[in-house]
Amino acid sequence: MIIAVLLDALSNLVPLFDKSPLLVTPNSSPLVRWDAIHFLAIANNGYQFEQQWAFLPGIALLVRAFNALLGLEFGVKGVSLLISLLTLDSFRVLYELSLIHLNSEKLAHIATVLALFPSSPATLFAVPYNEPFFTYFSYRGMLFCARKQWLLAALSFAAATTFRSNGIFLAGYIIWGLLVLPYLSNPSINLKLLLSTIYTALLTALVFVPFIGHNYHGYHTFCIPPPASSTAVTFTPPDWCNKPIPSIYTHVQAEYWNNGLFKYWTIQQLPNFIIGAPPLILLFTFGVWHLRQVLPTLFSKPAPSTAPRSNRKPMDASKAEPDIVKKKDESTSNPFTSLSLTPHVIHALFTSSILLFASHTQIILRLAAAMPTLYWAAAWLWYVPPGTTATKTRYAKWWIYWSAIWGLISIVLWVAFLPPA
């Protein structure tokens, strides 16, 4: 709510660079800028234009529901209030998730505090955007995966996919926990693995349902001819309807948003690459470091552990971990080389690579918050292994300074309707 109040105060001081928000909110609510304009248009009138199909319906459905409950004047503010409540719970979930994977209350606290300084506070804490909901449901699903509550994880990831298409990649956590780790622990084909494969496929399909449903709705709208009696005009479907996989989402992303391999790599977009560089650099640096520590032992047969077990009460995620996880974690004192972090690192590197090479790179400023790896990487900068001296503290301070300064600048840019979105 603090961010919402700040946005409202700044809107009286900072003039709009462009008057587009007035088309959907005559009172020029500072909560409505950039993609929020599309979300409100879809909520009020449905999908009227082809380019609007780049957005999944989650936030539009919420705005429509709050409009029905509170009226058009207060619907957006109702969504903003809901975002504030979910944000508070997101911090709690992030803390629990960090406690499980880092096995350290201190590091869990550090990661959670760092999450208070995201790189896009307006779109994460206040405005009717997809990212707050996507982040919340992503965290919930990851926590359910850590607790081996796979069905609840799939439902959470499906909810996340209702808001952002890249939610389908979250199914990787389920695949990792149900198939990859068990196979690495016991690399043999057996009935248990086959049954687990079927179960994993069903849960993965559940995660994909919102994305497939969105594309089916688009296909039915544009590619299925209307009844002959309803129109005298000859029906000609768009070209994308005849593709092997007729996805309106991928068509719109390529046609209207210019997404594709290296399409964003132009001189004109250089400022956006510079703006998005800090979180990308941190994610790639930590991700590569983690994999270099883990991969040598990941595919090798672990030797029997002779180390005494810790007297500390085990976390939820370690109650039934495969032997390869236990032996790897018992052999290291560095929490950031835990194998339980590996699926998070792989997901973060995969998502960051897509944004860097084939999408609007500055989106990392909004999307990185949905990857707890970002905050664990920032906590890693503060971590000093026992018996060593601090070597990354300078970079840790730089991260704090950048997060705080850029966060404030981004709020002003948001109010003025200036990029990045």
MIGU-810082 format. One record per residue (C-alpha): residue number from 1; residue in three letters; x, y, z. Coordinates in Angstrom, 1 decimal, decimal comma. Layout:
<recs>
+-----+-----+--------+--------+--------+
:   n : res :      X :      Y :      Z :
+-----+-----+--------+--------+--------+
: NUM : ala :      X :      Y :      Z :
...
+-----+-----+--------+--------+--------+
</recs>
This chain:
<recs>
+-----+-----+--------+--------+--------+
:   n : res :      X :      Y :      Z :
+-----+-----+--------+--------+--------+
:   1 : met :    0,0 :    0,0 :    0,0 :
:   2 : ile :    2,9 :    2,3 :    0,6 :
:   3 : ile :    3,9 :    2,1 :   -3,1 :
:   4 : ala :    0,3 :    2,8 :   -4,1 :
:   5 : val :    0,2 :    5,9 :   -1,9 :
:   6 : leu :    3,5 :    7,0 :   -3,3 :
:   7 : leu :    2,3 :    6,5 :   -6,9 :
:   8 : asp :   -0,8 :    8,6 :   -6,1 :
:   9 : ala :    1,3 :   11,4 :   -4,6 :
:  10 : leu :    3,7 :   11,5 :   -7,5 :
:  11 : ser :    0,9 :   11,6 :  -10,0 :
:  12 : asn :    0,1 :   15,1 :   -8,8 :
:  13 : leu :    3,7 :   16,2 :   -9,4 :
:  14 : val :    4,8 :   14,2 :  -12,5 :
:  15 : pro :    3,1 :   14,9 :  -15,8 :
:  16 : leu :    2,1 :   12,1 :  -18,2 :
:  17 : phe :    4,4 :   11,7 :  -21,1 :
:  18 : asp :    1,6 :   10,1 :  -23,1 :
:  19 : lys :   -2,2 :   10,4 :  -22,6 :
:  20 : ser :   -3,0 :    6,7 :  -23,4 :
:  21 : pro :   -4,0 :    5,9 :  -19,8 :
:  22 : leu :   -6,9 :    8,4 :  -20,2 :
:  23 : leu :   -8,5 :    6,2 :  -22,7 :
:  24 : val :   -9,4 :    3,6 :  -20,1 :
:  25 : thr :   -9,2 :    5,7 :  -16,9 :
:  26 : pro :  -10,5 :    9,2 :  -17,4 :
:  27 : asn :   -9,3 :   10,2 :  -13,9 :
:  28 : ser :   -5,8 :    9,1 :  -14,9 :
:  29 : ser :   -5,2 :    6,6 :  -12,1 :
:  30 : pro :   -1,4 :    6,2 :  -11,5 :
:  31 : leu :   -2,1 :    2,5 :  -11,2 :
:  32 : val :   -2,8 :    2,2 :  -14,9 :
:  33 : arg :    0,1 :    2,4 :  -17,2 :
:  34 : trp :    1,7 :    0,2 :  -20,0 :
:  35 : asp :    0,3 :   -3,4 :  -20,0 :
:  36 : ala :   -2,3 :   -2,4 :  -17,4 :
:  37 : ile :   -4,1 :   -0,4 :  -20,1 :
:  38 : his :   -4,5 :   -3,7 :  -22,1 :
:  39 : phe :   -5,6 :   -5,6 :  -19,0 :
:  40 : leu :   -8,4 :   -3,1 :  -18,2 :
:  41 : ala :   -9,5 :   -3,0 :  -21,9 :
:  42 : ile :   -9,8 :   -6,8 :  -21,9 :
:  43 : ala :  -11,6 :   -6,8 :  -18,5 :
:  44 : asn :  -14,1 :   -4,2 :  -19,8 :
:  45 : asn :  -14,6 :   -5,4 :  -23,4 :
:  46 : gly :  -13,0 :   -8,8 :  -23,8 :
:  47 : tyr :  -10,4 :   -9,6 :  -26,4 :
:  48 : gln :  -11,3 :   -7,1 :  -29,2 :
:  49 : phe :   -7,9 :   -7,0 :  -31,1 :
:  50 : glu :   -5,5 :   -9,7 :  -32,1 :
:  51 : gln :   -2,6 :   -8,2 :  -30,3 :
:  52 : gln :   -4,4 :   -8,4 :  -27,0 :
:  53 : trp :   -4,0 :  -12,2 :  -27,1 :
:  54 : ala :   -0,4 :  -11,7 :  -26,0 :
:  55 : phe :   -1,9 :  -11,5 :  -22,5 :
:  56 : leu :   -3,4 :  -14,4 :  -20,6 :
:  57 : pro :   -6,7 :  -13,7 :  -18,9 :
:  58 : gly :   -5,8 :  -14,0 :  -15,3 :
:  59 : ile :   -5,5 :  -10,3 :  -14,3 :
:  60 : ala :   -8,4 :   -9,3 :  -16,6 :
:  61 : leu :  -10,7 :  -11,8 :  -14,9 :
:  62 : leu :   -9,7 :  -10,4 :  -11,5 :
:  63 : val :  -10,3 :   -6,8 :  -12,6 :
:  64 : arg :  -13,7 :   -7,8 :  -14,0 :
:  65 : ala :  -14,6 :   -9,5 :  -10,8 :
:  66 : phe :  -13,6 :   -6,5 :   -8,7 :
:  67 : asn :  -15,4 :   -4,2 :  -11,0 :
:  68 : ala :  -18,6 :   -6,2 :  -10,5 :
:  69 : leu :  -18,2 :   -6,1 :   -6,7 :
:  70 : leu :  -16,9 :   -2,6 :   -6,2 :
:  71 : gly :  -17,8 :   -0,7 :   -9,4 :
:  72 : leu :  -15,6 :    0,6 :  -12,2 :
:  73 : glu :  -14,2 :    3,4 :  -10,0 :
:  74 : phe :  -12,9 :    1,1 :   -7,3 :
:  75 : gly :  -12,3 :   -2,1 :   -9,1 :
:  76 : val :   -8,6 :   -1,4 :   -9,9 :
:  77 : lys :   -8,0 :   -0,2 :   -6,3 :
:  78 : gly :   -9,6 :   -3,5 :   -5,0 :
:  79 : val :   -7,1 :   -5,5 :   -7,1 :
:  80 : ser :   -4,3 :   -3,2 :   -5,8 :
:  81 : leu :   -5,3 :   -4,1 :   -2,2 :
:  82 : leu :   -5,4 :   -7,8 :   -3,0 :
:  83 : ile :   -1,9 :   -7,4 :   -4,4 :
:  84 : ser :   -0,7 :   -5,8 :   -1,2 :
:  85 : leu :   -2,0 :   -8,7 :    0,8 :
:  86 : leu :   -0,5 :  -11,4 :   -1,5 :
:  87 : thr :    2,8 :   -9,5 :   -1,4 :
:  88 : leu :    3,0 :   -9,8 :    2,4 :
:  89 : asp :    2,3 :  -13,6 :    2,1 :
:  90 : ser :    4,8 :  -13,9 :   -0,7 :
:  91 : phe :    7,5 :  -12,7 :    1,8 :
:  92 : arg :    6,5 :  -15,4 :    4,2 :
:  93 : val :    6,5 :  -18,1 :    1,6 :
:  94 : leu :    9,9 :  -16,9 :    0,3 :
:  95 : tyr :   11,3 :  -17,1 :    3,9 :
:  96 : glu :   10,0 :  -20,7 :    4,3 :
:  97 : leu :   11,3 :  -21,7 :    0,9 :
:  98 : ser :   14,7 :  -20,2 :    1,7 :
:  99 : leu :   14,8 :  -21,9 :    5,1 :
: 100 : ile :   14,3 :  -25,3 :    3,4 :
: 101 : his :   16,8 :  -24,9 :    0,7 :
: 102 : leu :   19,5 :  -22,8 :    2,4 :
: 103 : asn :   19,0 :  -24,6 :    5,8 :
: 104 : ser :   20,0 :  -21,3 :    7,6 :
: 105 : glu :   17,7 :  -18,9 :    9,4 :
: 106 : lys :   20,2 :  -16,1 :    8,9 :
: 107 : leu :   20,4 :  -16,6 :    5,1 :
: 108 : ala :   16,6 :  -17,0 :    4,8 :
: 109 : his :   16,2 :  -13,7 :    6,6 :
: 110 : ile :   18,8 :  -12,0 :    4,3 :
: 111 : ala :   17,1 :  -13,3 :    1,2 :
: 112 : thr :   13,6 :  -12,1 :    2,4 :
: 113 : val :   14,9 :   -8,7 :    3,3 :
: 114 : leu :   16,5 :   -8,4 :   -0,1 :
: 115 : ala :   13,1 :   -9,2 :   -1,7 :
: 116 : leu :   11,8 :   -5,9 :   -0,1 :
: 117 : phe :   13,9 :   -4,1 :   -2,8 :
: 118 : pro :   12,8 :   -5,5 :   -6,1 :
: 119 : ser :   13,8 :   -4,0 :   -9,4 :
: 120 : ser :   10,3 :   -3,1 :  -10,3 :
: 121 : pro :    8,4 :   -2,2 :   -7,1 :
: 122 : ala :    5,4 :   -0,5 :   -8,8 :
: 123 : thr :    4,5 :   -3,6 :  -10,9 :
: 124 : leu :    5,2 :   -6,0 :   -8,0 :
: 125 : phe :    3,6 :   -4,2 :   -5,0 :
: 126 : ala :    0,8 :   -2,1 :   -6,3 :
: 127 : val :   -0,5 :   -1,9 :   -9,8 :
: 128 : pro :   -2,9 :   -4,4 :  -11,6 :
: 129 : tyr :   -0,2 :   -6,4 :  -13,3 :
: 130 : asn :    0,4 :  -10,1 :  -13,8 :
: 131 : glu :    3,7 :  -10,3 :  -12,0 :
: 132 : pro :    2,5 :  -10,1 :   -8,3 :
: 133 : phe :    0,1 :  -13,0 :   -8,9 :
: 134 : phe :    2,6 :  -14,9 :  -11,0 :
: 135 : thr :    5,3 :  -14,5 :   -8,3 :
: 136 : tyr :    3,0 :  -15,5 :   -5,5 :
: 137 : phe :    1,7 :  -18,7 :   -7,1 :
: 138 : ser :    5,2 :  -19,6 :   -8,4 :
: 139 : tyr :    6,5 :  -19,4 :   -4,8 :
: 140 : arg :    3,6 :  -21,4 :   -3,5 :
: 141 : gly :    4,2 :  -24,1 :   -6,1 :
: 142 : met :    7,9 :  -24,2 :   -5,4 :
: 143 : leu :    7,2 :  -24,6 :   -1,7 :
: 144 : phe :    4,8 :  -27,4 :   -2,3 :
: 145 : cys :    7,5 :  -29,1 :   -4,5 :
: 146 : ala :   10,0 :  -28,8 :   -1,6 :
: 147 : arg :    7,4 :  -30,5 :    0,6 :
: 148 : lys :    6,6 :  -33,1 :   -2,0 :
: 149 : gln :    3,0 :  -32,0 :   -2,3 :
: 150 : trp :    3,0 :  -32,5 :   -6,0 :
: 151 : leu :   -0,7 :  -32,0 :   -6,8 :
: 152 : leu :   -0,8 :  -28,8 :   -4,9 :
: 153 : ala :    2,3 :  -27,7 :   -6,7 :
: 154 : ala :    0,8 :  -28,4 :  -10,1 :
: 155 : leu :   -2,4 :  -26,4 :   -9,1 :
: 156 : ser :   -0,3 :  -23,5 :   -8,0 :
: 157 : phe :    1,8 :  -23,5 :  -11,2 :
: 158 : ala :   -1,4 :  -23,7 :  -13,2 :
: 159 : ala :   -2,7 :  -20,7 :  -11,4 :
: 160 : ala :    0,6 :  -18,9 :  -12,2 :
: 161 : thr :    0,2 :  -19,9 :  -15,9 :
: 162 : thr :   -3,2 :  -18,2 :  -15,9 :
: 163 : phe :   -1,3 :  -14,9 :  -15,5 :
: 164 : arg :    1,9 :  -15,5 :  -17,5 :
: 165 : ser :    2,6 :  -18,0 :  -20,3 :
: 166 : asn :    6,1 :  -18,8 :  -19,0 :
: 167 : gly :    4,3 :  -20,5 :  -16,1 :
: 168 : ile :    4,4 :  -23,6 :  -18,2 :
: 169 : phe :    8,2 :  -23,8 :  -17,5 :
: 170 : leu :    7,4 :  -24,2 :  -13,8 :
: 171 : ala :    6,4 :  -27,8 :  -14,6 :
: 172 : gly :   10,2 :  -28,4 :  -14,7 :
: 173 : tyr :   10,2 :  -28,4 :  -10,8 :
: 174 : ile :    7,7 :  -31,3 :  -10,8 :
: 175 : ile :    9,7 :  -33,2 :  -13,5 :
: 176 : trp :   12,9 :  -32,7 :  -11,5 :
: 177 : gly :   11,5 :  -33,9 :   -8,2 :
: 178 : leu :    9,5 :  -36,9 :   -9,5 :
: 179 : leu :   11,7 :  -38,1 :  -12,4 :
: 180 : val :   15,2 :  -36,6 :  -12,5 :
: 181 : leu :   16,3 :  -36,9 :   -8,9 :
: 182 : pro :   14,9 :  -40,5 :   -8,4 :
: 183 : tyr :   16,6 :  -41,6 :  -11,7 :
: 184 : leu :   19,9 :  -40,0 :  -10,7 :
: 185 : ser :   19,7 :  -41,8 :   -7,4 :
: 186 : asn :   18,8 :  -45,1 :   -9,0 :
: 187 : pro :   19,4 :  -45,1 :  -12,8 :
: 188 : ser :   17,3 :  -48,0 :  -13,8 :
: 189 : ile :   14,0 :  -48,4 :  -15,6 :
: 190 : asn :   11,4 :  -50,0 :  -13,3 :
: 191 : leu :    7,7 :  -50,1 :  -12,6 :
: 192 : lys :    8,0 :  -47,3 :  -10,0 :
: 193 : leu :    9,7 :  -45,0 :  -12,5 :
: 194 : leu :    7,1 :  -45,8 :  -15,2 :
: 195 : leu :    4,2 :  -45,0 :  -12,8 :
: 196 : ser :    6,0 :  -41,8 :  -11,7 :
: 197 : thr :    6,4 :  -40,8 :  -15,4 :
: 198 : ile :    2,6 :  -41,2 :  -15,9 :
: 199 : tyr :    1,9 :  -39,2 :  -12,8 :
: 200 : thr :    4,4 :  -36,5 :  -13,8 :
: 201 : ala :    2,8 :  -36,3 :  -17,3 :
: 202 : leu :   -0,7 :  -35,7 :  -15,8 :
: 203 : leu :    0,6 :  -33,0 :  -13,4 :
: 204 : thr :    2,5 :  -31,3 :  -16,2 :
: 205 : ala :   -0,6 :  -31,4 :  -18,4 :
: 206 : leu :   -2,5 :  -29,7 :  -15,5 :
: 207 : val :    0,1 :  -26,9 :  -15,5 :
: 208 : phe :   -0,3 :  -26,4 :  -19,3 :
: 209 : val :   -4,2 :  -26,2 :  -19,1 :
: 210 : pro :   -4,5 :  -22,4 :  -18,9 :
: 211 : phe :   -2,0 :  -21,8 :  -21,7 :
: 212 : ile :   -3,6 :  -24,4 :  -24,0 :
: 213 : gly :   -7,1 :  -23,1 :  -23,1 :
: 214 : his :   -6,0 :  -19,6 :  -24,0 :
: 215 : asn :   -4,7 :  -20,7 :  -27,4 :
: 216 : tyr :   -7,8 :  -22,9 :  -28,0 :
: 217 : his :  -10,0 :  -19,9 :  -27,4 :
: 218 : gly :   -8,0 :  -17,8 :  -29,9 :
: 219 : tyr :   -8,1 :  -20,6 :  -32,4 :
: 220 : his :  -11,9 :  -20,9 :  -32,1 :
: 221 : thr :  -12,3 :  -17,1 :  -32,4 :
: 222 : phe :  -10,1 :  -16,6 :  -35,5 :
: 223 : cys :   -9,9 :  -20,0 :  -37,3 :
: 224 : ile :  -13,3 :  -21,6 :  -37,0 :
: 225 : pro :  -15,7 :  -20,2 :  -39,6 :
: 226 : pro :  -19,0 :  -18,8 :  -38,3 :
: 227 : pro :  -22,3 :  -20,5 :  -39,2 :
: 228 : ala :  -23,2 :  -20,0 :  -42,8 :
: 229 : ser :  -26,4 :  -18,2 :  -41,9 :
: 230 : ser :  -24,7 :  -15,6 :  -39,7 :
: 231 : thr :  -22,7 :  -13,8 :  -42,4 :
: 232 : ala :  -22,6 :  -13,3 :  -46,1 :
: 233 : val :  -18,9 :  -12,5 :  -46,1 :
: 234 : thr :  -16,4 :  -15,1 :  -47,3 :
: 235 : phe :  -14,5 :  -16,4 :  -44,3 :
: 236 : thr :  -10,7 :  -16,3 :  -44,6 :
: 237 : pro :   -8,7 :  -17,5 :  -41,6 :
: 238 : pro :   -5,4 :  -15,8 :  -40,7 :
: 239 : asp :   -2,2 :  -17,6 :  -42,0 :
: 240 : trp :   -1,2 :  -18,7 :  -38,5 :
: 241 : cys :   -4,3 :  -20,9 :  -38,4 :
: 242 : asn :   -2,8 :  -23,2 :  -41,0 :
: 243 : lys :    0,5 :  -23,7 :  -39,1 :
: 244 : pro :    1,3 :  -27,2 :  -37,7 :
: 245 : ile :    0,8 :  -25,8 :  -34,2 :
: 246 : pro :   -1,7 :  -22,9 :  -34,7 :
: 247 : ser :   -0,9 :  -20,9 :  -31,6 :
: 248 : ile :   -2,3 :  -17,4 :  -31,5 :
: 249 : tyr :    0,0 :  -16,5 :  -28,6 :
: 250 : thr :    3,2 :  -17,3 :  -30,5 :
: 251 : his :    1,9 :  -15,5 :  -33,6 :
: 252 : val :    1,0 :  -12,4 :  -31,7 :
: 253 : gln :    4,3 :  -12,3 :  -29,8 :
: 254 : ala :    6,2 :  -12,5 :  -33,1 :
: 255 : glu :    4,0 :  -10,3 :  -35,1 :
: 256 : tyr :    3,2 :   -7,4 :  -32,7 :
: 257 : trp :    5,9 :   -7,7 :  -30,0 :
: 258 : asn :    8,8 :   -8,6 :  -32,3 :
: 259 : asn :    9,9 :  -11,5 :  -30,1 :
: 260 : gly :   12,3 :  -14,0 :  -31,6 :
: 261 : leu :   15,9 :  -15,0 :  -31,6 :
: 262 : phe :   18,1 :  -11,8 :  -31,6 :
: 263 : lys :   15,3 :   -9,7 :  -33,0 :
: 264 : tyr :   15,6 :   -7,4 :  -30,0 :
: 265 : trp :   19,4 :   -7,0 :  -30,5 :
: 266 : thr :   19,4 :   -3,6 :  -32,1 :
: 267 : ile :   21,2 :   -0,3 :  -31,3 :
: 268 : gln :   17,9 :    1,3 :  -30,4 :
: 269 : gln :   17,3 :   -1,3 :  -27,6 :
: 270 : leu :   20,7 :   -0,9 :  -26,0 :
: 271 : pro :   19,4 :    1,2 :  -23,1 :
: 272 : asn :   17,0 :   -1,6 :  -22,2 :
: 273 : phe :   19,9 :   -4,1 :  -22,2 :
: 274 : ile :   21,8 :   -1,8 :  -19,9 :
: 275 : ile :   18,8 :   -1,3 :  -17,6 :
: 276 : gly :   18,2 :   -5,1 :  -17,3 :
: 277 : ala :   21,9 :   -5,9 :  -17,0 :
: 278 : pro :   22,2 :   -6,0 :  -13,1 :
: 279 : pro :   19,8 :   -8,8 :  -12,4 :
: 280 : leu :   20,9 :  -10,7 :  -15,5 :
: 281 : ile :   24,6 :  -10,5 :  -14,5 :
: 282 : leu :   23,8 :  -11,6 :  -10,9 :
: 283 : leu :   21,6 :  -14,6 :  -12,1 :
: 284 : phe :   24,1 :  -15,8 :  -14,7 :
: 285 : thr :   27,1 :  -15,3 :  -12,3 :
: 286 : phe :   25,6 :  -17,3 :   -9,5 :
: 287 : gly :   24,0 :  -19,8 :  -11,8 :
: 288 : val :   27,2 :  -20,7 :  -13,6 :
: 289 : trp :   29,1 :  -20,8 :  -10,2 :
: 290 : his :   26,5 :  -23,1 :   -8,7 :
: 291 : leu :   26,5 :  -25,5 :  -11,6 :
: 292 : arg :   30,3 :  -25,7 :  -11,7 :
: 293 : gln :   30,2 :  -26,8 :   -8,1 :
: 294 : val :   27,4 :  -29,3 :   -8,5 :
: 295 : leu :   27,7 :  -30,9 :  -11,9 :
: 296 : pro :   30,9 :  -32,8 :  -11,2 :
: 297 : thr :   29,1 :  -34,8 :   -8,5 :
: 298 : leu :   25,6 :  -34,7 :  -10,0 :
: 299 : phe :   26,3 :  -37,4 :  -12,5 :
: 300 : ser :   28,8 :  -39,4 :  -10,6 :
: 301 : lys :   28,0 :  -42,2 :   -8,2 :
: 302 : pro :   28,1 :  -40,8 :   -4,7 :
: 303 : ala :   30,3 :  -42,6 :   -2,2 :
: 304 : pro :   28,8 :  -43,8 :    1,1 :
: 305 : ser :   28,8 :  -40,9 :    3,6 :
: 306 : thr :   30,7 :  -41,4 :    6,8 :
: 307 : ala :   29,9 :  -37,9 :    8,2 :
: 308 : pro :   27,7 :  -37,8 :   11,3 :
: 309 : arg :   24,2 :  -36,6 :   10,8 :
: 310 : ser :   23,3 :  -33,2 :   12,1 :
: 311 : asn :   21,2 :  -33,1 :   15,3 :
: 312 : arg :   19,2 :  -30,3 :   13,9 :
: 313 : lys :   15,6 :  -31,0 :   13,1 :
: 314 : pro :   15,3 :  -31,8 :    9,4 :
: 315 : met :   13,4 :  -29,5 :    7,1 :
: 316 : asp :   10,3 :  -30,6 :    5,4 :
: 317 : ala :   12,0 :  -31,1 :    2,0 :
: 318 : ser :   14,7 :  -33,5 :    3,4 :
: 319 : lys :   12,3 :  -36,0 :    4,9 :
: 320 : ala :   12,4 :  -38,3 :    1,9 :
: 321 : glu :   15,1 :  -37,0 :   -0,4 :
: 322 : pro :   16,9 :  -39,4 :   -2,7 :
: 323 : asp :   20,3 :  -40,6 :   -1,4 :
: 324 : ile :   22,1 :  -38,4 :   -4,0 :
: 325 : val :   20,7 :  -35,3 :   -2,4 :
: 326 : lys :   21,6 :  -36,3 :    1,1 :
: 327 : lys :   25,1 :  -37,4 :    0,3 :
: 328 : lys :   25,8 :  -34,2 :   -1,7 :
: 329 : asp :   24,4 :  -31,9 :    1,0 :
: 330 : glu :   26,2 :  -33,8 :    3,8 :
: 331 : ser :   29,5 :  -33,4 :    2,0 :
: 332 : thr :   29,5 :  -29,6 :    1,8 :
: 333 : ser :   29,3 :  -26,8 :    4,3 :
: 334 : asn :   28,3 :  -24,2 :    1,7 :
: 335 : pro :   24,5 :  -23,9 :    1,6 :
: 336 : phe :   24,7 :  -22,5 :   -1,9 :
: 337 : thr :   26,1 :  -25,7 :   -3,4 :
: 338 : ser :   23,1 :  -27,7 :   -2,2 :
: 339 : leu :   21,6 :  -29,9 :   -4,9 :
: 340 : ser :   18,1 :  -28,7 :   -3,9 :
: 341 : leu :   19,0 :  -25,3 :   -5,4 :
: 342 : thr :   19,8 :  -26,8 :   -8,8 :
: 343 : pro :   16,3 :  -26,9 :  -10,3 :
: 344 : his :   15,9 :  -23,3 :   -9,3 :
: 345 : val :   19,2 :  -22,3 :  -10,9 :
: 346 : ile :   18,4 :  -24,2 :  -14,1 :
: 347 : his :   15,0 :  -22,5 :  -14,3 :
: 348 : ala :   16,5 :  -19,1 :  -13,7 :
: 349 : leu :   19,2 :  -19,6 :  -16,3 :
: 350 : phe :   16,7 :  -20,8 :  -18,8 :
: 351 : thr :   14,3 :  -17,9 :  -18,3 :
: 352 : ser :   17,1 :  -15,4 :  -18,3 :
: 353 : ser :   18,5 :  -16,8 :  -21,5 :
: 354 : ile :   15,1 :  -16,5 :  -23,2 :
: 355 : leu :   14,8 :  -12,9 :  -22,1 :
: 356 : leu :   18,3 :  -12,0 :  -23,1 :
: 357 : phe :   18,3 :  -13,6 :  -26,6 :
: 358 : ala :   14,7 :  -13,8 :  -27,8 :
: 359 : ser :   12,5 :  -11,4 :  -25,9 :
: 360 : his :   12,2 :   -7,9 :  -24,5 :
: 361 : thr :   15,2 :   -8,1 :  -22,2 :
: 362 : gln :   14,1 :   -5,4 :  -19,7 :
: 363 : ile :   11,2 :   -7,7 :  -18,7 :
: 364 : ile :   13,7 :   -9,3 :  -16,4 :
: 365 : leu :   13,2 :   -6,3 :  -14,1 :
: 366 : arg :    9,6 :   -7,5 :  -13,5 :
: 367 : leu :   10,0 :  -11,3 :  -13,9 :
: 368 : ala :   13,2 :  -11,8 :  -11,8 :
: 369 : ala :   11,2 :  -11,5 :   -8,6 :
: 370 : ala :    9,3 :  -14,7 :   -9,4 :
: 371 : met :   12,6 :  -16,5 :   -9,3 :
: 372 : pro :   13,8 :  -16,8 :   -5,7 :
: 373 : thr :   17,2 :  -17,6 :   -7,2 :
: 374 : leu :   17,7 :  -13,9 :   -7,6 :
: 375 : tyr :   17,5 :  -13,2 :   -3,9 :
: 376 : trp :   19,5 :  -16,3 :   -3,0 :
: 377 : ala :   22,2 :  -15,1 :   -5,4 :
: 378 : ala :   22,1 :  -11,7 :   -3,7 :
: 379 : ala :   22,4 :  -13,4 :   -0,3 :
: 380 : trp :   25,3 :  -15,5 :   -1,7 :
: 381 : leu :   27,2 :  -12,2 :   -2,3 :
: 382 : trp :   27,0 :  -11,6 :    1,5 :
: 383 : tyr :   27,9 :  -15,1 :    2,5 :
: 384 : val :   31,4 :  -15,8 :    3,8 :
: 385 : pro :   32,3 :  -19,5 :    4,1 :
: 386 : pro :   33,9 :  -20,5 :    7,4 :
: 387 : gly :   37,6 :  -20,1 :    7,4 :
: 388 : thr :   37,6 :  -17,7 :    4,5 :
: 389 : thr :   37,6 :  -13,9 :    4,1 :
: 390 : ala :   34,9 :  -11,8 :    2,5 :
: 391 : thr :   35,5 :  -11,4 :   -1,2 :
: 392 : lys :   32,1 :  -10,5 :   -2,6 :
: 393 : thr :   30,9 :   -7,9 :    0,0 :
: 394 : arg :   31,6 :   -5,0 :   -2,3 :
: 395 : tyr :   29,3 :   -6,5 :   -5,0 :
: 396 : ala :   26,7 :   -7,1 :   -2,4 :
: 397 : lys :   26,7 :   -3,5 :   -1,4 :
: 398 : trp :   26,5 :   -2,5 :   -5,1 :
: 399 : trp :   23,4 :   -4,7 :   -5,5 :
: 400 : ile :   21,7 :   -3,0 :   -2,5 :
: 401 : tyr :   22,5 :    0,5 :   -3,8 :
: 402 : trp :   21,3 :   -0,3 :   -7,3 :
: 403 : ser :   18,1 :   -2,0 :   -6,1 :
: 404 : ala :   17,2 :    1,0 :   -3,9 :
: 405 : ile :   18,1 :    3,7 :   -6,3 :
: 406 : trp :   16,7 :    2,1 :   -9,4 :
: 407 : gly :   13,6 :    1,1 :   -7,5 :
: 408 : leu :   12,8 :    4,8 :   -6,7 :
: 409 : ile :   13,7 :    5,9 :  -10,3 :
: 410 : ser :   11,4 :    3,2 :  -11,8 :
: 411 : ile :    8,5 :    4,4 :   -9,7 :
: 412 : val :    8,8 :    8,0 :  -11,1 :
: 413 : leu :    9,2 :    6,6 :  -14,6 :
: 414 : trp :    6,0 :    4,5 :  -14,1 :
: 415 : val :    4,0 :    7,5 :  -13,1 :
: 416 : ala :    5,2 :    9,5 :  -16,0 :
: 417 : phe :    4,4 :    6,7 :  -18,4 :
: 418 : leu :    8,0 :    6,4 :  -19,5 :
: 419 : pro :    9,9 :    3,1 :  -20,2 :
: 420 : pro :   10,8 :    0,6 :  -19,1 :
: 421 : ala :    7,4 :   -0,9 :  -18,4 :
+-----+-----+--------+--------+--------+
</recs>
